[in-house]
Amino acid sequence: MHKIESGGFDDGLVPREELSKSLRQSQRAWLKFRDANCEAYYTLMSGGLSRNEDREVCLGEMTSERTRFLEKIYLQGKLFDEE
Protein backbone atom coordinates (compact mmCIF):
# COMPACT_ATOMS: atom_id res chain seq x y z
CA MET A 1 0.00 0.00 0.00
CA HIS A 2 2.85 2.39 0.73
CA LYS A 3 4.13 2.08 -2.82
CA ILE A 4 0.66 2.87 -4.10
CA GLU A 5 0.09 5.81 -1.77
CA SER A 6 3.49 7.32 -2.50
CA GLY A 7 3.09 8.03 -6.16
CA GLY A 8 1.87 5.14 -8.25
CA PHE A 9 -1.56 5.96 -9.61
CA ASP A 10 -2.19 9.63 -10.22
CA ASP A 11 -4.47 10.50 -13.11
CA GLY A 12 -5.44 13.81 -11.55
CA LEU A 13 -9.13 12.91 -11.54
CA VAL A 14 -9.37 11.83 -7.90
CA PRO A 15 -7.67 13.84 -5.15
CA ARG A 16 -4.80 11.86 -3.62
CA GLU A 17 -6.32 12.17 -0.11
CA GLU A 18 -9.61 10.69 -1.31
CA LEU A 19 -7.85 7.86 -3.12
CA SER A 20 -5.71 7.12 -0.07
CA LYS A 21 -8.73 7.10 2.27
CA SER A 22 -10.66 4.83 -0.09
CA LEU A 23 -7.73 2.45 -0.37
CA ARG A 24 -7.33 2.24 3.43
CA GLN A 25 -11.05 1.51 3.89
CA SER A 26 -10.94 -1.14 1.19
CA GLN A 27 -7.85 -2.75 2.69
CA ARG A 28 -9.37 -2.90 6.18
CA ALA A 29 -12.49 -4.60 4.83
CA TRP A 30 -10.39 -6.99 2.74
CA LEU A 31 -8.25 -7.96 5.75
CA LYS A 32 -11.38 -8.91 7.68
CA PHE A 33 -12.56 -10.98 4.71
CA ARG A 34 -9.16 -12.67 4.30
CA ASP A 35 -8.90 -13.55 7.98
CA ALA A 36 -12.47 -14.90 8.14
CA ASN A 37 -11.96 -16.89 4.94
CA CYS A 38 -8.73 -18.48 6.15
CA GLU A 39 -10.25 -19.15 9.58
CA ALA A 40 -13.13 -20.98 7.88
CA TYR A 41 -10.58 -22.98 5.89
CA TYR A 42 -8.71 -23.75 9.13
CA THR A 43 -11.97 -24.98 10.71
CA LEU A 44 -12.72 -27.11 7.67
CA MET A 45 -9.29 -28.71 7.99
CA SER A 46 -9.65 -29.22 11.78
CA GLY A 47 -8.23 -32.46 12.92
CA GLY A 48 -5.58 -32.52 10.25
CA LEU A 49 -1.94 -32.37 11.26
CA SER A 50 -1.13 -29.66 8.75
CA ARG A 51 -4.07 -27.35 9.43
CA ASN A 52 -1.91 -24.58 10.95
CA GLU A 53 0.28 -24.71 7.88
CA ASP A 54 -2.82 -24.73 5.67
CA ARG A 55 -4.06 -21.52 7.31
CA GLU A 56 -0.69 -19.85 6.75
CA VAL A 57 -0.70 -20.93 3.11
CA CYS A 58 -4.22 -19.52 2.75
CA LEU A 59 -3.14 -16.19 4.24
CA GLY A 60 -0.07 -16.03 2.02
CA GLU A 61 -1.89 -16.92 -1.18
CA MET A 62 -4.73 -14.47 -0.58
CA THR A 63 -2.27 -11.71 0.33
CA SER A 64 -0.22 -12.31 -2.82
CA GLU A 65 -3.37 -12.24 -4.93
CA ARG A 66 -4.49 -8.98 -3.28
CA THR A 67 -1.07 -7.43 -3.85
CA ARG A 68 -1.19 -8.26 -7.57
CA PHE A 69 -4.73 -6.83 -7.78
CA LEU A 70 -3.74 -3.57 -6.05
CA GLU A 71 -0.64 -3.16 -8.20
CA LYS A 72 -2.69 -3.71 -11.34
CA ILE A 73 -5.43 -1.22 -10.56
CA TYR A 74 -3.50 1.44 -8.65
CA LEU A 75 -0.09 1.33 -10.30
CA GLN A 76 -1.08 0.33 -13.82
CA GLY A 77 -4.56 1.84 -13.84
CA LYS A 78 -6.19 -1.37 -15.11
CA LEU A 79 -9.20 -2.93 -13.47
CA PHE A 80 -9.67 -5.68 -16.04
CA ASP A 81 -7.15 -7.47 -18.24
CA GLU A 82 -7.05 -5.92 -21.66
CA GLU A 83 -6.85 -8.29 -24.58
C-alpha positions as CSV (number, residue, x, y, z in Angstrom):
1,M,0.0,0.0,0.0
2,H,2.8,2.4,0.7
3,K,4.1,2.1,-2.8
4,I,0.7,2.9,-4.1
5,E,0.1,5.8,-1.8
6,S,3.5,7.3,-2.5
7,G,3.1,8.0,-6.2
8,G,1.9,5.1,-8.2
9,F,-1.6,6.0,-9.6
10,D,-2.2,9.6,-10.2
11,D,-4.5,10.5,-13.1
12,G,-5.4,13.8,-11.5
13,L,-9.1,12.9,-11.5
14,V,-9.4,11.8,-7.9
15,P,-7.7,13.8,-5.2
16,R,-4.8,11.9,-3.6
17,E,-6.3,12.2,-0.1
18,E,-9.6,10.7,-1.3
19,L,-7.8,7.9,-3.1
20,S,-5.7,7.1,-0.1
21,K,-8.7,7.1,2.3
22,S,-10.7,4.8,-0.1
23,L,-7.7,2.4,-0.4
24,R,-7.3,2.2,3.4
25,Q,-11.0,1.5,3.9
26,S,-10.9,-1.1,1.2
27,Q,-7.8,-2.8,2.7
28,R,-9.4,-2.9,6.2
29,A,-12.5,-4.6,4.8
30,W,-10.4,-7.0,2.7
31,L,-8.2,-8.0,5.8
32,K,-11.4,-8.9,7.7
33,F,-12.6,-11.0,4.7
34,R,-9.2,-12.7,4.3
35,D,-8.9,-13.5,8.0
36,A,-12.5,-14.9,8.1
37,N,-12.0,-16.9,4.9
38,C,-8.7,-18.5,6.2
39,E,-10.2,-19.2,9.6
40,A,-13.1,-21.0,7.9
41,Y,-10.6,-23.0,5.9
42,Y,-8.7,-23.7,9.1
43,T,-12.0,-25.0,10.7
44,L,-12.7,-27.1,7.7
45,M,-9.3,-28.7,8.0
46,S,-9.7,-29.2,11.8
47,G,-8.2,-32.5,12.9
48,G,-5.6,-32.5,10.3
49,L,-1.9,-32.4,11.3
50,S,-1.1,-29.7,8.7
51,R,-4.1,-27.3,9.4
52,N,-1.9,-24.6,11.0
53,E,0.3,-24.7,7.9
54,D,-2.8,-24.7,5.7
55,R,-4.1,-21.5,7.3
56,E,-0.7,-19.8,6.8
57,V,-0.7,-20.9,3.1
58,C,-4.2,-19.5,2.7
59,L,-3.1,-16.2,4.2
60,G,-0.1,-16.0,2.0
61,E,-1.9,-16.9,-1.2
62,M,-4.7,-14.5,-0.6
63,T,-2.3,-11.7,0.3
64,S,-0.2,-12.3,-2.8
65,E,-3.4,-12.2,-4.9
66,R,-4.5,-9.0,-3.3
67,T,-1.1,-7.4,-3.9
68,R,-1.2,-8.3,-7.6
69,F,-4.7,-6.8,-7.8
70,L,-3.7,-3.6,-6.1
71,E,-0.6,-3.2,-8.2
72,K,-2.7,-3.7,-11.3
73,I,-5.4,-1.2,-10.6
74,Y,-3.5,1.4,-8.6
75,L,-0.1,1.3,-10.3
76,Q,-1.1,0.3,-13.8
77,G,-4.6,1.8,-13.8
78,K,-6.2,-1.4,-15.1
79,L,-9.2,-2.9,-13.5
80,F,-9.7,-5.7,-16.0
81,D,-7.2,-7.5,-18.2
82,E,-7.0,-5.9,-21.7
83,E,-6.8,-8.3,-24.6
